[in-house]
């Protein structure tokens, strides 16, 4: 008796949405929430923490030295470094692709409170701003 070849079809619902001038694949996430990993935001957060580490370890003494080494404007470095002051749950949401629809890098680079509670309160709905709560995608934040 020979076994016939079987075909397995896997369907993954995807949508293509414009994100920061590019098209991004959007997949449904946990509990029906979309996961929209914004590569621009993720890179900026990673860069901010990398730069902070370089300053803290003494590799560069000032932001100006760091900016010169990276060949970018020191003002830009200063604004990106603010991302290291974001509440941990907001950073986690960005990395997981659970950030609110309206969250953009230019918006995050605006002056921002260093107090995590105030950062969360800038959101329009408390349901996704509480620490540990899933960040909803149907409202704008920051």
Number of C-alpha atoms within 10 A of each C-alpha: 3 4 5 6 6 6 6 6 6 6 6 8 9 12 12 11 13 11 15 13 7 9 11 17 14 17 17 14 13 10 7 8 16 20 19 23 20 20 16 12 22 18 11 17 22 16 17 21 17 14 23 20 13 16 16 11 10 10 12 17 12 12 20 16 14 20 18 11 10 12 9 12 13 17 12 12 19 16 16 23 20 20 23 19 16 19 17 13 20 25 20 16 19 22 19 15 22 24 29 22 14 13 18 17 17 10 12 17 16 12 9 18 14 14 12 17 13 12 18 22 15 15 18 13 16 14 12 23 22 16 16 12 12 18 25 20 19 13 15 15 25 16
